[in-house]
Amino acid sequence: MKNTIIDSYSYRIAWSGEDNEYVGLRTEFPSLSWLAKTQEEALQRIKEIVADVSKDMKIT
């Protein structure tokens, strides 16, 4: 897969005590997040969501 601007984003994984799951976050897209049972899944899923949204916005 080729490198895109998406690859340069910073991601953060935090524990949500309220949801009892990990939440994946992206600073540049504060309205996007993803809850998951593991840190790895939260990171993978938020990256996928950011990629989908960026594609819709035509950011590559």
Backbone bond lengths (Angstrom), bond angles and torsions (degrees), N, CA, C in turn:
res aa  C-N    CA-C-N  psi(-1)  N-CA   C-N-CA  omega(-1)  CA-C   N-CA-C  phi
1 M - - - 1.455 - - 1.521 108.87 -
2 K 1.324 117.62 136.49 1.451 120.68 -179.04 1.532 111.07 -76.60
3 N 1.321 116.06 152.53 1.453 121.03 177.02 1.518 109.33 -73.08
4 T 1.307 115.27 141.24 1.468 121.58 178.24 1.517 108.39 -132.96
5 I 1.313 115.99 175.23 1.469 120.41 176.95 1.529 110.69 -59.99
6 I 1.335 117.12 -28.12 1.471 121.51 178.69 1.522 110.43 -58.04
7 D 1.335 117.50 -35.65 1.459 122.12 -178.41 1.518 113.00 -65.51
8 S 1.316 117.76 -20.51 1.461 120.51 -177.43 1.529 112.85 -90.66
9 Y 1.317 118.40 -2.56 1.461 121.78 178.49 1.521 111.19 -71.84
10 S 1.326 115.35 154.37 1.463 121.22 174.79 1.527 109.35 -100.31
11 Y 1.298 115.61 135.35 1.461 121.39 179.47 1.521 109.04 -115.88
12 R 1.320 115.06 153.98 1.460 119.95 179.07 1.513 108.44 -135.47
13 I 1.317 115.43 138.25 1.463 121.79 175.64 1.527 107.23 -116.75
14 A 1.315 115.94 128.79 1.464 121.01 -179.35 1.530 108.87 -132.98
15 W 1.316 115.52 156.33 1.459 120.80 175.87 1.514 108.74 -86.27
16 S 1.325 117.32 131.93 1.457 122.53 175.28 1.521 108.14 -106.79
17 G 1.323 115.91 104.04 1.456 120.44 177.87 1.516 111.74 -64.53
18 E 1.314 116.48 -32.73 1.462 121.62 179.05 1.536 111.29 -64.07
19 D 1.331 115.84 -40.82 1.459 120.85 -178.68 1.527 112.74 -95.60
20 N 1.338 115.69 -13.48 1.460 121.65 -178.49 1.528 111.70 60.20
21 E 1.344 115.11 37.03 1.459 122.47 178.76 1.528 108.56 -147.95
22 Y 1.322 115.47 168.89 1.461 120.84 173.46 1.518 109.19 -84.14
23 V 1.322 115.50 145.51 1.455 119.98 178.41 1.525 109.11 -120.04
24 G 1.335 115.42 129.12 1.454 121.86 176.04 1.520 109.05 -92.60
25 L 1.327 116.38 133.08 1.469 121.89 -175.59 1.518 111.01 -131.81
26 R 1.334 116.60 156.27 1.458 124.84 175.76 1.512 108.77 -133.84
27 T 1.311 118.18 121.37 1.460 122.88 -177.05 1.525 112.35 -58.97
28 E 1.322 117.01 -44.34 1.461 120.51 -177.42 1.531 113.53 -71.05
29 F 1.322 117.20 -15.70 1.461 122.69 177.49 1.535 108.36 -127.51
30 P 1.327 118.18 72.61 1.470 120.48 -173.30 1.527 114.58 -63.96
31 S 1.317 118.01 -17.92 1.465 119.26 179.40 1.527 112.51 -84.38
32 L 1.335 116.93 -7.00 1.466 120.63 -179.38 1.524 111.34 -100.69
33 S 1.316 115.56 138.70 1.469 121.52 174.47 1.517 108.03 -158.39
34 W 1.343 115.40 166.00 1.463 119.87 177.51 1.515 109.13 -147.16
35 L 1.317 116.99 129.01 1.457 122.88 177.37 1.517 109.89 -95.07
36 A 1.330 115.67 140.39 1.466 120.43 179.26 1.525 110.05 -154.71
37 K 1.315 115.53 160.94 1.473 121.32 -179.85 1.523 112.59 -72.15
38 T 1.351 117.26 -27.43 1.465 120.44 -179.12 1.525 110.38 -122.40
39 Q 1.331 115.93 157.78 1.459 121.40 176.62 1.526 110.56 -62.90
40 E 1.313 116.31 -41.32 1.459 121.32 -177.62 1.520 111.56 -62.63
41 E 1.326 116.81 -43.53 1.463 120.21 179.62 1.522 110.85 -67.50
42 A 1.330 117.42 -40.61 1.461 120.76 178.76 1.533 110.34 -60.06
43 L 1.330 117.07 -42.20 1.459 121.10 179.13 1.524 110.91 -66.32
44 Q 1.312 117.26 -47.49 1.468 120.79 -179.33 1.521 111.16 -60.01
45 R 1.318 116.67 -45.44 1.467 120.65 -175.77 1.529 112.30 -69.40
46 I 1.325 118.37 -39.27 1.469 118.90 178.86 1.519 109.67 -67.52
47 K 1.328 117.77 -35.47 1.467 120.31 175.75 1.531 110.57 -62.60
48 E 1.325 116.53 -41.29 1.465 120.14 178.89 1.521 111.52 -64.39
49 I 1.331 116.44 -42.33 1.467 120.54 179.70 1.525 110.10 -64.07
50 V 1.329 117.56 -44.39 1.461 121.42 179.02 1.529 109.93 -61.68
51 A 1.318 117.65 -41.97 1.460 120.94 178.84 1.529 110.99 -62.31
52 D 1.333 116.54 -43.24 1.466 120.19 179.16 1.528 111.83 -64.15
53 V 1.309 116.79 -45.49 1.460 121.10 -179.80 1.539 110.20 -65.09
54 S 1.315 115.70 -42.18 1.465 120.19 -179.97 1.528 110.60 -63.45
55 K 1.340 115.74 -39.49 1.470 119.72 177.23 1.514 110.12 -61.62
56 D 1.346 116.47 -43.82 1.461 120.96 178.11 1.523 111.71 -61.62
57 M 1.338 115.31 -33.36 1.467 120.69 -179.71 1.534 110.34 -87.79
58 K 1.334 116.67 -3.02 1.463 123.31 -178.66 1.523 112.93 64.01
59 I 1.346 116.64 37.23 1.464 123.12 174.12 1.524 106.33 -98.82
60 T 1.312 118.08 121.93 1.471 120.50 177.81 1.496 110.45 -133.33
